[in-house]
Amino acid sequence: MQSARFLSLKWSALLLTSLVLIAVTGAYAFYSSYELHKLFQERREQVKNQNARQVQGLLEQSAKRLQQLGMTVAALPTVQRSLSATPPAQPGEDSRAARDLEGILSILDLDLGIQTAAIFTDSPTPIAANGWRQNARLSSAVELARTQETPISVHQCDQGCTQYAAVPILGHSRNIGVVVLGVSPADLILEFQGVSGSDIGLLVLDNAERSETDPSRWVAPWQAAIVALSNAEANAPLLRQLAASFPTPDSLDRSTIVQRAQRSYEIHLVRLKQFEPGSQAYLVFIADISDELEQIEIATRRTVLLGLAGLVVSESLLLAILWTPMSRLRRAADTLPMLAEAAYDQVRATIAHKRGRRWTRDEVDVLDDTAIALSHQLETLNQQVVDKTQDLSDRMRELAKEKRFVTHILDAAQALVMTHDRQHNVLMANRYCETITGYSAAELQGQPLTGLLAQELLRPAVTRELDRLTAQRIDHLEEEWDIRCKDGSTLNIVWHHSVLTDQDSGEPITLSIGMDITARKNAELRLAWLADHDPLTRLYNRRRFQEELKDALAAGKRYNHGGALLFFDLDQFKYVNDTSGHRAGDQLLERLGEMLPPLLGETDVLGRIGGDEFAVILPHADAEAAVAVARSLLAHIGGTEFLLSGRVYKISASIGIALFPQDGNNVGDLMARADIAMYQVKDTGRGGWHLFSQNDESHRLIQERFLWKERIEKALAEQRFLLYVQPIVKIPEGHASHYEVLLRMKGEDGSVIGPAQFIEVAERSGLIHAIDRMVLSSAIRYLAMLENRGISVTFAINLSAHAFNNPELLNHLSGLLQETKVNPRQVILEMTETAAIGDLNAAKSLLTSIQELGCRFALDDFGAGFSSFYYMRELPMEFVKIDGAFIRKLAENPDDQALVVAMSQIARAFGKTTIAEQVENAETLRLLEQFGIDYSQGYFTGKPAPVENVFGIEA
């Protein structure tokens, strides 16, 4: 054979390493350059977006300030007096009132920089004006402000841009005029240039002739006027150069780089949203990015140069390292063929002579040692007669031992292990197969594997797949099918099939391993059922019921038919819980879950949507049919006696009825109307039904609730919820031990709104969960802020009754404590007694989890329920807050005094700390100290105040 061209390993390694290092250096340089450009673009994009948002915000703030200045002018006594005069001043009239108004407008121009000002009465012509130009847009704004009696903002751009505010002038509860103020936003935008560091300007598309505009401020391709532009002498040519490449400003959907005088400029246009579609105004941001781009190029060149230098150094070191070992390896290769000639002594002598003295060993030394050892072994083999008949009995014993070991493994494995032949008849089955199927190994052997299939219709398909595996058209087969056991039971098995080869016959043998997943499947089915059902009543839960209602509404709309929604709860359910315990209440709900479904039609849908609340969907019912069903339910519920915990109860229900689509065409509206109708029943005596009507008081309540819901959502979005704190004072020391966090909402007019006005709506609409999370987050982060300032404070934070139904609340609390590093002992969570006893098991579980985090718990409004002392024992609390109803008239009412003394003694016996609410005078505080109450809270010991006022740090 012709030998191939020889290439030494050292040169091969050197060449390969060079190629790899060159590729790595090039890739690194390219990636570095790419990342630098990417980071630069991301930073520029962030700066651009931030500047645009800030300018937009400044324009919005300017509009608000202009409206506030207009309201101030409207409230001036001179304006009120001039416009309220009889007869009022008229346009063009030279009266004292008109001169007074002209003087006020002049002051606005001189002192406040108001460029345009005008005052109107009922006429479209102002009675006093300064810099006023009449146009249809402003006239419409004046008329709109007059008729709606609300401030109107207008932004007008023609040859320039002006920001207007039209504010109604109200006097004696009527509209007596309108004041219009206007300023140019150009100065505001240019002032922003000093903060942002980038050149900025305002560009307006202008239909006027170019002769009317300064040529230096005209962009001809766009027919646009430059209203304001910082560094205009240098930047105006850049805009014209940009306009030459793009037909309209709107065609620039991203930042554009313009080259001029060997410099690079980034230009970005943002269309101002405040201006009406007819007036196209754009913010222009111009930034010189030449230095940043040059720095990126320098960094890239530096990376390439360093990579090349590293390449040269690395190759030199590699060549130096490989040169000597490769030479020695070549000499060893020349020596080894002598072993075939039995020149063992010569090989050993040659190796010993070439090795010499070395301080370290390497692979070539190992090869030399191996060659010497091999020479000794070959020499020994040549001198001895090897017994070619080994002891077969020892080998057979080893094989038998291995077989027993494999058999033991198969029998011990908790999996079905079978082998079957080409026809899929069982050859072998392990002991687990016998245990789980009930068949013996003898019964299984020779039988087809598919005979175990529980679904006979699947046998042909399974057989085809096994045939494909046996024919080796696929390497592995995984499938899931049920098997029928000997006792008739069914098991769900996941099978893994692989093909082996019989060493004797060469025939394919299939190995099938099955895992029993019956328990897991049953658990999955149970979880799927629980996702849609209430485990207590076995009815649909709230989530699934709302889905069914949504489907019913869609079907009604599609097929043009109506239906009804019944919403009802039990009138005496709390009494059952208080007198016989929650187990009795659960039994009552279970009985109802069994009793109610037979009373309804096959297409009707019944669900438990929470607590003792139920709902029914009647898909094809009109008002008469819905009322008939409601009467039937009321009759059965009221006519049934329930034996619970040895006591007989007769209960009633209140049912609200809403029809669709007339009362609502979505789930939220319809459920809200049915809920309102139900509460109409409760307000009028309970135990009956009420059909929702758009004309009754319930409609007004819905509108009011929706209005409050929108207010709450807007307040959450605008962060207008306020934290107040009230001290809880240690008796008798008289100093604040900790503070209760109270919630207020700031109205759009700046007023402070108490929780009584919005908490109920928040609970009904589901917004209470967001409020709970917001209060927890704000309070705990404020604690961390105080801790960083060296102030150690403990907050008591109220939780709503819906906290028990919020599975994310506990994780949110845990995450806040980890994030802020606040000591959990500084957090006391409060919940009212009535909220806690609504679901005692859920309350107990939640409070136990809260204690595991390290937080403490206080039971608020203690004494309001029938079984308060029972809950004191059952719930893991540290503080008991006595309801203010027992404290307000404590000094006057001996009965209240006896109850408070009893609460104090029992709380102390249970190891609880007591807090008295609504302490309003010194005599009450003295009695509380005498009765052994630990803390007091009320207006006498400290009124609620904003948290930043109490601690002097902005929240």
Order of alpha helices (4+ residues) and beta strands (2+ residues): alpha-alpha-alpha-beta-beta-alpha-beta-beta-beta-alpha-beta-beta-beta-alpha-beta-beta-beta-alpha-alpha-alpha-alpha-beta-beta-alpha-alpha-alpha-beta-beta-beta-alpha-alpha-beta-alpha-alpha-beta-beta-alpha-beta-beta-beta-alpha-beta-alpha-beta-beta-beta-alpha-alpha-beta-alpha-beta-alpha-alpha-beta-alpha-beta-alpha-beta-alpha-beta-beta-alpha
